[in-house]
Amino acid sequence: MGQNVADELVRNGVAFAGASRRTGVDLRDPAQATAFLRDTQPDVILHCAAHVGSFNYVTENAAAVMLDNSRLVLAVYEAMAEVCPQAVIVHPLANCVYPASAEIFHDEAWQDGPVHRTVLPFASTRRLAWAAGESFAISHGIRSVSLLVPNMYGPHDSTDPNQTAALDALISRFLTAQRTGQPEVGVWGTGAAIREWIFAPDLARIMLEIARNPAHPGLERPLNVAQNTGLSIRALADLIRHTLGYTGTVRYDHTKPDGALKKVMDDKHFREVFPSFEFTEFEKGIETTIQYYQKVI
């Protein structure tokens, strides 16, 4: 996600300083986070850093995912409190924070129950990010903007299918199967699970808009970045196969869990805050993402 935000800032001529382990800054370390913020003195922090991966990856690395993401939250808030409490921090919070029992996600009810156990290692840290924002507001006056976002896809995700987001991983597997002549592509679960998706550059555009006007009315509480529509994994696989022209078959592994069966986000409040925002058409986003992976794999 961070690279998509950086690309959007560059496109719009916005000066920024980026921090990641690739640039030599480990934001899990409070000392490094503090040094970076002291040097840059930001007005707005777009906090996209996260330890994420596929459903399988998060399951196999549950403790590391929980620890790393907790540290990424707390170290940055600690650093802000010390050197730039006047800055505004914006974080995307994955919609896995919603209660496991919910099917339509209403942003006023995102805390009304426990998360699904399959996403607990990551979801617990997204709830922690909100709690940290509230706590550091009380103690240090720090302002936070929390965006509740659906499953992301798009350019700049990992090329390792085990460490990338679900949709990007599926594209990667189809592309590899096509290039190597594999007769089938395997997909976890039954394909029945319905998910809402957002093209990562669209979220980057929204984050830039917030950075330009962090006092925008409606951002005082967590906000769904939503389209109120979803697509099943089976329909998604068919779309990718058709777009690529892959002639093999798709094998659904019914021994693997689907996770929550439906995740679609209510867009009422989003449309009140961003009434004119236009999302990228899904087919166009898929095509662009396929073109990206064709270049990097």
C-alpha positions, 0 to 999 in steps of 0.5 A: 500500500505504501508504494501506491501512496508514494506514487499518488503523492509524486503524481500530485507534486506533494513533498514527503519522506518515506520510511520502511525497512527498505529505506533503512528505518524499522518502525517497529523500533521506537528509537528509529521511529522517533529519530525519523519523525524528529528529522522529518517533523511531519504535519501528516503521517500516512501510516501504511506499514504492516506485516501482512500476507495470505490467509495461509501465511497469517495462520502459519505466522500468527504470533509474528504477525501480531507482535510486528503489527502491534509494535508498528502501531505503538512505536509510531505513537510513542514517537509522535508523542515525543516529537510531533504530537501536533501531527495527524496520523491516518491509518487504513484498518482492514475490515477484518476488525468487524465482528465475525457474525456481521455480513453487512459492515456498518461503521458505527457497529465495527466493535459490536462483537469479537473478530473471526478467529481466523483473522485474530492475529492481524485484526487484533492489531487493527483494533489496537491501532484505533485504541492507541489513537484514542489513548494518545489523544487523551494523553497527548492530543494526537489526532488520528483518522481511521479508515475501515477498508475492504480487501485491497488489490493492485500494483506493488504487492509482493510477488510471493503468493504466500505473502501477498493479498488474496486477490493479488495472490490469485492473479499471481497463481493464474499467471504462473500457471499460464506461463508454465502450462499448468493444467489447473489452479488451486484455490483454498475453500469452496469459492463461495465466500463473498468479499468487497475489494478496493483498488489500492491506488483508489485508497491512495487517492482518498488518503491524499485527499485527507492529508490535504484536509484532515479536518474534513467533517466526518473523519472524527470516527472510523469511516468505511471506505466502501462501495457496498458491493461484493464478489465471490471468490469463485466469480473473481477466479472466473474473471481473472481466468477470462481476462488472462485467457487461461484455459486450465481449470480451477480446483477448489480445496474444500478441506480449507476454510473459507473464513467469514462467508460474507464481507460487504461494507455499508457506504452510507457514511462514506458517501456523506463524506466523499459524495463525488469520489469515483472508484476504479471499475473492478474490471479495469483494476483487475486488468491493470493489476494483471499487467503489473504482475506480467511485468514483475513475475 
